[in-house]
Amino acid sequence: MSNLKNLEKIINVKFNNIDLLQQALVHRSFINEHPDFRVGHNERLEFLGDAVLEIIITEYLFINFPDKPEGDLTNWRASLVNSKMLYQVAKNLNFEKYLLLSKGESRDKDSKARQYILADSVEAIIGAIYLDQGLEVAKNFIFKNVIINLDDIIKNKTYLDPKSRFQEMSQEIVGITPSYKVLKEEGPDHAKKFTIGLFLEEELVSVGEGFSKQEAQTDAAEKGLQVKNWS
């Protein structure tokens, strides 16, 4: 329980029912190994927290950006609530230290699956805060830990997909529209792998791979942003 007291200090929320905070950090795999644990896994809290997170961010964007069209608001919201952003929030708050996982999941550090588990834990904790403390306290947590990232999202245009972002940056900085060329195709038709080059005129900026041309182009664009230091 002392660990949870430390976590309360980190998130600056004092729970009336500490079991809600505990449940927010219990992964399904832990319950599979410990079926008699005093609380269940966090998926229902995650479901609730997802809705709370979305409505609070939607309201904030609607009120604070009255002249922006729906498309911009939708893109900004998606960037704030996606798993990559929520994983970063969980990492900043050191949630991984408090997660209860199965032995197998515990060994699977730094994997994509672990990132999703951590992102889900943020939504679950928001759900727990909402149930225990109400909407205003949940809103304060979201403002302090999620919405705070909006300025960087807008400034760096990370709300755009990588292809759109690379094209916008390349046109703005060097005045060139990028192009993509298939460099290699391999594998059977049902599992073909594409290697695609991203070019600025004759300059090969980066090479991407994927099991569709779209996937390979996106991979090339992500790498191109890093090569050009435009990310």
Stockholm file with secondary structure:
# STOCKHOLM 1.0

chainA/1-231         MSNLKNLEKIINVKFNNIDLLQQALVHRSFINEHPDFRVGHNERLEFLGDAVLEIIITEYLFINFPDKPEGDLTNWRASLVNSKMLYQVAKNLNFEKYLLLSKGESRDKDSKARQYILADSVEAIIGAIYLDQGLEVAKNFIFKNVIINLDDIIKNKTYLDPKSRFQEMSQEIVGITPSYKVLKEEGPDHAKKFTIGLFLEEELVSVGEGFSKQEAQTDAAEKGLQVKNWS
#=GR chainA/1-231 SS CHHHHHHHHHHTCCCSSHHHHHHHTBCHHHHHHCTTCSSCCSHHHHHHHHHHHHHHHHHHHHHHCTTSCHHHHHHHHHHHHSHHHHHHHHHHTTGGGGCBCCHHHHHCTTSHHHHHHHHHHHHHHHHHHHHHHCHHHHHHHHHHHTGGGHHHHHHHTTTSCHHHHHHHHHHHHTCCCCEEEEEEEESCGGGCEEEEEEEETTEEEEEEEESSHHHHHHHHHHHHHHHTTCC
#=GC SS_cons         CHHHHHHHHHHTCCCSSHHHHHHHTBCHHHHHHCTTCSSCCSHHHHHHHHHHHHHHHHHHHHHHCTTSCHHHHHHHHHHHHSHHHHHHHHHHTTGGGGCBCCHHHHHCTTSHHHHHHHHHHHHHHHHHHHHHHCHHHHHHHHHHHTGGGHHHHHHHTTTSCHHHHHHHHHHHHTCCCCEEEEEEEESCGGGCEEEEEEEETTEEEEEEEESSHHHHHHHHHHHHHHHTTCC
//
